[in-house]
Amino acid sequence: MITTFTPVQSLFGGALIGLAATLLMLLHGRIAGITGILSGLLPPLAREWQWRAAFVAGLIAAPLLYFALTGRGVAIDVAGSPLMLLVSGVIVGIGVSYGAGCPSGHGICGLARRSPRSLAAVLTFMATAAATVFVMRHVLVLGG
């Protein structure tokens, strides 16, 4: 699998994520963890569901705006089967439950707040991701 080096787009995207996380914390006192934001939109709705809906709408609108401005879609190459994606999603969901938050909440916001729990979570999921890629690519020889 070949990846394209896109430093300008990556820097711009990272800056937008940081800005969104900072504004959400400053304006609402909330962490930009996608799992927590989405869970507040499921029944029963969270008391402050409006900002959550706006945040998710922005997640959906951003790639559409990118396409409208550039005429190019975001290339996504999924190497796994639908079953592998389903199993992976369930495993991530279990990890989110046990880790008391998702990678975005811990990695972006938790580390910025110097949370020891977030540091442990980030180290754990990064080590697990590295081990998974190693096993999938070099032991089972799947996905490139």
C-alpha positions as CSV (number, residue, x, y, z in Angstrom):
1,M,0.0,0.0,0.0
2,I,1.4,3.3,-1.1
3,T,0.6,6.5,0.8
4,T,0.9,10.0,-0.6
5,F,2.9,12.6,1.2
6,T,0.7,15.7,1.8
7,P,2.4,18.0,4.3
8,V,0.3,21.1,3.4
9,Q,-3.1,19.4,3.6
10,S,-2.0,17.5,6.7
11,L,-0.8,20.6,8.5
12,F,-3.9,22.5,7.6
13,G,-6.2,19.6,8.7
14,G,-4.3,19.3,12.0
15,A,-4.6,23.0,12.6
16,L,-8.3,22.9,12.0
17,I,-8.7,19.9,14.4
18,G,-6.7,21.7,17.0
19,L,-8.7,24.9,16.5
20,A,-12.1,23.0,16.8
21,A,-11.0,21.2,19.9
22,T,-9.8,24.5,21.5
23,L,-12.9,26.4,20.6
24,L,-15.1,23.5,21.9
25,M,-13.2,23.6,25.2
26,L,-13.2,27.4,25.5
27,L,-16.9,27.9,24.5
28,H,-18.5,24.9,26.0
29,G,-16.0,23.4,28.4
30,R,-16.2,20.1,26.6
31,I,-13.7,17.6,25.2
32,A,-13.7,16.9,21.5
33,G,-14.0,13.2,21.8
34,I,-16.1,11.9,19.0
35,T,-17.5,8.9,20.9
36,G,-18.8,11.2,23.7
37,I,-20.2,13.7,21.2
38,L,-22.1,11.0,19.2
39,S,-23.4,9.2,22.3
40,G,-25.1,12.4,23.3
41,L,-27.1,12.3,20.1
42,L,-28.5,8.9,20.7
43,P,-31.7,8.4,22.7
44,P,-32.1,9.7,25.2
45,L,-30.7,12.9,23.8
46,A,-28.2,14.8,26.0
47,R,-29.5,18.1,27.4
48,E,-27.0,20.0,25.3
49,W,-27.5,18.1,22.1
50,Q,-27.5,21.1,19.8
51,W,-23.8,21.8,19.9
52,R,-23.2,18.0,19.4
53,A,-25.4,18.0,16.3
54,A,-23.5,21.1,15.0
55,F,-20.2,19.4,15.6
56,V,-21.2,16.2,13.7
57,A,-22.7,18.3,10.9
58,G,-19.3,20.0,10.6
59,L,-17.6,16.6,10.4
60,I,-19.9,15.7,7.5
61,A,-19.8,19.1,5.8
62,A,-16.0,19.5,5.8
63,P,-15.2,16.8,3.2
64,L,-18.2,18.0,1.1
65,L,-16.8,21.5,1.2
66,Y,-13.3,20.2,0.3
67,F,-14.8,18.5,-2.7
68,A,-16.7,21.6,-3.7
69,L,-13.6,23.8,-3.6
70,T,-11.1,21.4,-5.2
71,G,-13.2,19.0,-7.3
72,R,-11.4,16.1,-5.7
73,G,-12.7,13.6,-3.2
74,V,-10.8,12.2,-0.3
75,A,-9.2,8.9,-1.5
76,I,-9.9,6.1,0.9
77,D,-8.4,2.6,0.3
78,V,-9.8,-0.1,2.6
79,A,-7.7,-3.3,2.4
80,G,-10.0,-5.4,4.7
81,S,-13.2,-7.3,4.0
82,P,-16.5,-6.0,5.3
83,L,-16.4,-8.7,8.0
84,M,-12.9,-7.5,9.1
85,L,-14.2,-4.0,9.3
86,L,-17.2,-5.0,11.4
87,V,-15.0,-7.0,13.8
88,S,-12.5,-4.1,14.0
89,G,-15.3,-1.7,14.8
90,V,-16.6,-3.9,17.6
91,I,-13.0,-4.2,19.0
92,V,-12.6,-0.4,18.9
93,G,-16.0,0.0,20.6
94,I,-14.9,-2.3,23.4
95,G,-11.6,-0.4,23.7
96,V,-13.5,2.9,23.9
97,S,-15.6,1.6,26.7
98,Y,-12.7,0.2,28.7
99,G,-10.5,3.2,28.0
100,A,-13.1,5.7,29.1
101,G,-12.9,7.6,25.9
102,C,-11.9,7.5,22.3
103,P,-8.6,8.1,20.6
104,S,-9.6,11.6,19.5
105,G,-10.6,12.6,23.0
106,H,-7.5,11.2,24.7
107,G,-5.0,11.9,21.9
108,I,-6.0,15.5,21.0
109,C,-7.6,16.9,24.2
110,G,-6.3,14.6,27.0
111,L,-2.7,15.0,26.1
112,A,-3.0,18.7,25.7
113,R,-4.4,18.8,29.2
114,R,-1.5,16.6,30.4
115,S,-3.9,13.9,31.6
116,P,-1.9,10.8,32.9
117,R,-4.9,8.6,32.0
118,S,-4.9,10.0,28.5
119,L,-1.2,9.4,28.1
120,A,-1.7,5.8,29.2
121,A,-4.6,5.4,26.8
122,V,-2.6,6.9,23.9
123,L,0.4,4.7,24.5
124,T,-1.8,1.7,24.8
125,F,-3.7,2.2,21.5
126,M,-0.6,3.3,19.6
127,A,1.3,0.2,20.7
128,T,-1.7,-2.0,19.9
129,A,-2.0,-0.4,16.5
130,A,1.7,-0.9,15.7
131,A,1.4,-4.6,16.8
132,T,-1.7,-5.1,14.7
133,V,-0.1,-3.6,11.6
134,F,3.0,-5.7,12.1
135,V,1.0,-8.9,12.5
136,M,-1.3,-8.1,9.6
137,R,1.4,-7.2,7.2
138,H,4.3,-9.4,8.2
139,V,2.9,-12.4,10.0
140,L,-0.5,-13.0,8.2
141,V,0.7,-11.0,5.1
142,L,-2.7,-9.2,4.6
143,G,-3.2,-5.7,3.3
144,G,0.0,-5.0,1.4
